Amino acid sequence: EASSKYGIPRRTLQDWERIYLEEGEEALLVERRGRACAASGTQKGRKPKLDKQVEEDLIAENQRLRMEIDYLKKLNALVLEEERQNRKHK
């Protein structure tokens, strides 16, 4: 009834009712629009930043693994080429 009388979306009224029942009258005075503040240093859904040394170690490991993959790809290509050459000569 209040939704149609005052032009407030039904979902908004349901949210207000839930907040009132769960947190009390004072909770309705709290501004809830926009993003939540990051008072704890980490935002919701975002992982905390890594230590600088850990980040550098991970970057170095990532580079090493990429080089290893490149090396194995080249080795595989050379082996396949050698096998093709051997088939041609037979």
Buried (B, 14 or more C-beta within 10 A) or exposed (E): EEEEEEEEEEEEBEEBEEBEEEEEEEBEEEEEEEEEEEEEEEEEEEEEEEEEEEEEEEEEEEEEEEEEEEEEEEEEEEEEEEEEEEEEEE
